[in-house]
Amino acid sequence: MALELKDYNSTTLPTWCPGCGNFAIHTALKKALIELNIEPSEALISFDIGCNGNGADTVGTYAFKGLHGRSIAVASGVHLANRKFTVIADIGDGGCFHEGLDHLVNAIKSNYDITILIHNNQNFALTTGQATVTTPKGKKMYAQPHGSPERNLDVDSFILNLHPTFFAKAYSGDPLQLTEIIKKGIQHKGCSVINISQSCPTYNREMTPQWFKENIIKLDTLPEYSSNSMEAAKELLETANKTKKIYTGIIFQDTTIPTFYDNLHSRKGIISELAEEV
């Protein structure tokens, strides 16, 4: 029988704020798994602590909620233990670029065959909206009523300079495009990083759906753009920084770099999984 969305649902209702981008992100993720014909018993989603982490209760598949910022580390371990699983690391911008930054760096460097979904709403939403490295300087936050005094970091250029084998940007308000990007990320042989601009109607009210509509440019509207060129990708992000626009789609992809497991000479010719050998 063909998989349906309900096959990936649980009996637990989500507790996100009305209008939260997590609703669309999790629907797009489930839809991507279904369209790739991946059974719930064949997938594992590692969740971070935070608003996105509450999604662990709402999926009818293997889910693990670890310490703050550690979902990428858990996902890497699960993948290496049993490569039969499709492994997703679900993490917020706070956990990813603060406590979890070293895990992001090493997952990209090692090229683990996992897909990383970064829920980027530019704040620590679950703890009432503190600033993260993606929060614009001067933005008034719960703990900083006079505005965040620190400059925000260009996380897209940071990721790209690590030479990921797959890097894409998406928007929670466009679940159809997001579904296709997640599918391509899962199908990619290597570490896929997807930075998702997420709406947060409670703590990031300035970035409304109308704001996103006016500032997003889809890469499929730029036929001359090539995601196979690192130079083109860097130029694109430079343009994005200058114009304050968000380009969504596959920014860069390199299919020539072997995965971590493929580089392990000690596992050559072994078809069993580590989990089966314990």
N, C-alpha and C positions, 0 to 999 in steps of 0.2 A: 504493500500500500504506500501511496505517496505521503511524504511527511506534510504535516500541517502546523500552523503557528501554535496551535493549542498543545502540540506535542512537546514544545519547549516552555510551556507555561507551568507555574506551580499554583498551589491553592492560596498562596500568600499574596495579599494585595500590596502594591507599592505605597510608600509613605512620602513620596516626593511632593514638593509644592506644585500647585496647579501651574502649568506652563513650563515646568522644568524640562530641560533638554534631555534628561536621562530617559524619559519615556520613549522618545524617538530613537535614541541611541540603542537602547536595549531591544526595541522592536526591529531595528535595522540589523542588529547582530543576530537575532533569532532568525530573521528572514534570510540572511546570508547563509547561515548554517543549513537551513532547510533547502534552499535553492542549490546548494552544493551537495545535497543528499547525505549530509552528515547526521547520523543518528545521535540522539541525546546521550546514549551510552558510549559514544565515540568521541565526546568532547569534554574538555575541562576548562572552566573559566576561573582564573585566580583574581580575586577582588581585593582592592585596597580598602583601607578604612576611610570613611567619608561618605558623602551623599551617594556617590556612584557605588560604593561598597554595599549599600542597602539592596542593590540589585541581586546580590547573592541569594536572597530569599525568594526572588521572583522568577527564577529560571529552573526548569525541570531537567537539569543535567547535573553533572558533577561540578560543584562549586566550592571554593575554598576562600575564606576571608582571613587574611593574615594580619601581621602588624602593619602600622602605617608606613607606607612607602616601600613595602616588601613584595608586592604582588608580582613584579617582574622576576625577582629571585625565586619565588615559589614556582612560577610558570617555567622558568629555565630548568629547575630541578625535576619537575614533572615530565617535561619533554625528554630530558636525558634518561630518565628512568623507564619511560615507555613511549616510544615514538609512534605507537599506534593511535595515540590520542591527538586530536586537533586541539592545540593549547592556545588560549587567549589570556593575555594579561590586561586587566581592566583597572585603570588607575587615574586619579585626578592630577591636575597640574601641580597642586600643592605637594602631594606625596611623591610625585614623580621627580620634580625638580628641587626638592628639599631633601628629605630623608632618603629618597630612593634614587638619587642622581647617579651614584656609583653603579647601581644595578642596571640603569639604562645604558650607561657608557659601556659596561662590559658585555651586555647582551648584544649590542650593536657590534662591538669589536670582535666578539666570538662568533657572531652570526648564527645564534641559536635559531632553530626553525620554529619560531613562535610569532604570534601577532600581538602587538601592543597597541591598545586603544587608550589614548590620553584624553580624558574629559577635561577640556580647558575652559573653565568658566571664570578664570582670573581671580579666584579667591578660595579661601578655606570656608566653604559654605556650611558644612555641618556644624562647625563651631562658631557660627554666626558672623561669617564674613570678614575674616582677617585677610591681610594682604599676602599674596604669594609673589614669586619672582616675575609673574606675568601681569601683575596689577599695574596699570599705568601710574606714573609718578603724579602725585597731587590728588589722586582719587580719594574721596572721603570714605572711610571704612568704619566699621563698628568700633574698633579699638583706636582708630586714628581719625577723629572727627574733623581735624584740620587738614586732612589729606596725607597720603602716604609720602614720607619725605625721601624715599629711596627711588632710584631709577629702576625701571623694569628691564629685564634682559631679553635679548632676541633669541628665544629658544629654538626657533626654526633654523636660523643660521648655525646655532650651536650643534643641533642634531645633524645638519647637512655636512658640517665640517668633520664629523666623525665617520663620514663615508658609509652611511647605511646602505644596505643592498636594496631597501625599499622604503621610501618616505613619501607620505601623502598627507594632504590636508583636506578636511571635510567640515561640514556644518550640520549641527543637530536638526536644524529646521528644514533640511533637504534629505529626508530619510531614503528616498529612491537613489540619489547619487551616493549617499553614505553606504547603502547596502552593496552597491556595485564595487565601491572602493574596498570595503571589508572583504568581499569575495576575492578580489584580486590580491589583497594582502595575504589571505589564508592560502591561496593557490601558489603564492610566491615561495620558492625554496630558499628560505633564509629568514632573517629577522626583519619583520615588517613593522614599521612605526607609523601610526596614523594619529596626527594631532587634530582633534576635533574641537572646533570653536563651538562652545555650548552656551545656550541661553540660560541665564539665571535671573528670573524675574524678581527674586527677593533681594539679592545682594549685588546684582550688576544690572540695575534697571536701565542704565543708559544705553546698553546694547540691545535694543528692541528688535523684533523681527523686521521692522521697517529699516532700522539702521543696517542690519545685515544685508537686506535686499539691496540697499544703495551702495554697499561697500564690498560685496563679493563678486569676484570674476571667476567663472568656471574655465578651466584650462581647455575643455573641449570646444570652447568658442575661439580658441587661438590655434588654428590648424598648423601654424608654423612652429609651434613649440614642440620640442623633443625631450621626453623624460629620460632619455638615454645619455644626455649630455650633462655632466657635472657643471661645466661652465655655464650652460643655459640655465640650470637650476639656481646657481649662485646669482646670476644676473636677475633672474625672476624675483628672488627674495630681496635683492637690493632695491628693485623697483617697488616691491610691496612695502618696504620700509619708508621709502621716499613719499609714496602716494597714500600710505595708510590703508591700502586695499588688502583684501584677503583672497588669495588665489586657491581655489579648491580643485582637487584632482591629484593625480600621481605626479609629484614634483620630480622624483628621481628614482630610477630602478637600474640595478646592475645584476645581471643573472650569471656573471662569470666567476663570482667568488664562491668557493665551496662552503658548506655549512660546517659548524664546529664538529659535528659527529662524523662527517665525511673526511675530516682531517685526522681522525683518531686511527693511527696505524694499528693500535692494539685491538681494535674492533673490526678490522678488515675480515670479511668473509664470515662473520658471525651474524646469524639471522635472528637469534633470540634477543629479547629485550632484557635490560638489566633487572627490571622488576621480576621477570620470570626466573632469573638466576639466583635471586636472594633466597 
